[in-house]
């Protein structure tokens, strides 16, 4: 049978791990927000110059970045709800 001290130590480890996951995900969210803005800017520029290939690439990058953002947000929510 585990002692209270051992259980508390284990819980502290789990909380520290969850906090690290949240911190990493929040850092990645900031990067993803920058990618989203960059893709939007590139779409506007491509539209103005009527560059179809760049527009399609930027739109694809935007979709990828939005999907990544959703993933990180879900991970933060999942870890936050478990804690």
Secondary structure, 3 states (H helix, E strand, C coil): CCCHHHHHHHHHHHHHHHHHHHHHHHHHHHHHHHHHHHHHHHHHHHHHHCCHHHHHHHHHHHHHHHHHHHHHHHHHHHHHHHC
